[in-house]
Every structure is written in structure tokens, then in C-alpha cells.
Amino acid sequence: MDARAYLETILYTRAEVDQWIAGHTTSHEKYDSEIGWIPLPCHVQNGISRCTCEYSYEPSGARRMTAFAGRQCRINTYGDSFTHCDQVSDGETWQERLACHLCEPMRNFGVSGNSLYQAYRRIKREEVRTPASYIILNIHGGGFWSSQSPWASLAVPRSTSGAVRRPTSPYCKVNPAKLEFVECDNLCPTPESLYNLCDLDWTYQRLKDEFQLKITLARENIRRQEPEASYEEIGDLAQTNGIDQKITSVQDLSNILDQLSKRAAAFTNFRVIEKLEEFAAANEKKIFYVLSHTVDDIARGLKSDLKFDRELVALLEDKRLSYVDDLDAHRADFSRFNLSVTDYLEMYYNAHYTPAGNFFQAFVIKDKIVEFLTPKPLAYSMPA
């Protein structure tokens, strides 16, 4: 399958674009010209025990604050669904659990599906409109959530059951071998321009040379048992990105695709975090990082000594940045139980964190965030 043929299978219909612009999507999200998409108020039956969760938002766009909302807020949080806290109601998020404990409010600007680069762009926007002195950035999945994709739906064939086919968003073009890092705005920066994703000629011309499309096509050719169709193009892409390895088998192709994706993500993480720290310094802010992970990744981490987020951790350590890593916290916690990995994780996960998991997340953060804040929060500053 070539680029044009693949893109034809994933084009939006005009009805789909209408839904994104109007905010009538099954994912309860709406097109946002700068960030890509934002969440909308809704009730969804996706919580524990099939309960219905309530999602509501402040005029600022942050999720509704329930704890100490009348007090001055000095902490804004950003990231993807593990920041937004999918699958729990407003008052059950880790931000609200932590706010209750610290006796001060926190804003939640998380957006499901956002990449690290999208989170950076939202930070730059919201910190002008609703500023805070401290930022907590939750980086999910070791930072490999692709910041290099101009259209989130590139890697989502229509046959993918239950997947959300989201709009275009800001992204990065990178080449780690050449130290190239180019920030790119949303390809569809107006509601009217989003209809271009219904036009095969327009979509092909804009996306045919994109890194993420080439990776997606190669994986699709592997799935179709036609890997040789991608040997030459991925071989050329690897050479351009500093990987000198000939592709002669499907295993070679798979290995190269993994290397390309991980190198690009690691390099992008480095550059985005660098830009975040520059932004914070220029605006008298401080950033605290939280590394959260999927249930599958935590399961792998509990069954072995594998440190799958080691590159991201090494980056934070090298720059002496403040952070917590949920993998370390879960390993320490798991050692206290006589449970199987599956039974242990059922306490905390329902795809995303359950209410108990969000409580766990809050108290993983607690000690280091108290140390991070000046002055200390009310709960830790009152005289004995």
C-alpha cells in the first residue's frame, strides 16, 4: 500500500468534520485550532463497576476544581489522559486528592491523547490566560506518545475498533542525527481548513513526506504481509536519520521502525523539555515532572528489572529537574503485598487510574511537591 492509497482509506467525511467543529463527537471532544482538540462537559459510563463519571470544566478550560476552589491557585497541571484523569469523576482526580491534602487548589488542563509537544503548546497558551507559579507536567508512557505526527489519525485505520480519530495538531519535525528540530503549527488552523482532510489531493500533498506516515505505512505493510514494499523507503529514512543498517527481512524492518520511532521520540523529549525549562525561566515559573505509565508497562516493570523509561529519567537527572516516576513507586508498593501482578494492578487501574489509583498517584507526588513549593502549602506550614 502506498501513501496515497492509505490516506484515501482514512480521509474524514464532511459529517465527521461537522461533528468535530460542533463538538458532537463520541469522544466528547471538540476541534481546537491551536492545540488540536479539547474536552467537553459530559457524563460517560466508563468508571469502576460500570459507573457513570462526570466531566465538567471551569471557564478557563481546566477541569472543575472541587477542593479549596475559592483560594488562590498557584499550581497548573498539564498532560494527556493521565493528567485529565479519564474514567473518574471530577472530585476523584489525583489533583483533587492532592489538593485536599495540601489545603490548596490545583488546576487540571489535561487533554486525552495529547502528545508532549501539544502539552507544551497548551502550557504556553494557558499560562498567559490563567497563570500559575508552578506547573506539574505529567509525561505518560515514557514520552513516546508521538509528538512527530501532524494528524493523530494517521496511525488509526478505519478498521481500528473503538479508536478515536482525532484532528490535526501542532507537531515537530526532527532528525536526531542532524540535531534538527522544527516546530510546526496545526496544518488545519481554522474550522474551514479542517474540511481539507476530506480532500485526497490536499491531504496527500501535505502529508506524503511526513515521518509518521512512512512509519505507519511500513507497519501496515507488515500487517498485510507485504514488508518488502517498505524496505527501500524505510532504508532511506534510516540512512537519513543516522541508522546504517540494510533491510533484508521483516525482522530487520521491525527493528528499524522501533529504532526510528524511539530515537525521534527521545530527541523530541529532550528538545521539548529544554524549551519548557526556557519558558519557565523566562516567566518565573518552576516545573515538576510526573512520569506515569500504562497498566501493561507497569505490569512488565513489575515482572522484571526493565527500566523502559530510562532515557527520559536520565534526561531529567542530567538536567537536575524535579520529578517522580510511578514505575519506581509501584515497585516499592508491590513489594508490600502478597499478590499476583494482575491482582495488584486491578486495585489501581481501569485502563486509566481508578479512584484508588488517583489517590495512589497523589501520594506518590506528595512529599516531593511539598519540598518543591515555596512557601510550603498550608498543611505543612502551620505551627505545631
Secondary structure, DSSP 8 states (H G I E B T S, - for coil): --HHHHHHHH---HHHHHHHHHT--TTSEEEETTTEEEE--EEES-SGGG--EEE-B-TTSSB---SSTTS---EEEEESHHHHTTTS-GGGSHHHHHHHHHTS--EE---TT--HHHHHHHHHHHHHHS--SEEEEEEEGGGTS-SS-SBGGGG--TTSTT-----B--EEEEEGGGTEEEEE--S--STGGGGGGG-HHHHHHHHTT-HHHHHHHHHHHHHTT-GGGGHHHHHHHHHHTT------SHHHHHHHHHHHHHHHHHHHHHHHHHHHHHHHHHTT-EEEEEEE--HHHHHHHHHS---TTHHHHHHHHHTT--EEEHHHHHHHHHTT----HHHHHHTTBSSSB-HHHHHHHHHHHHHHHHHHSSS--GGGTS--
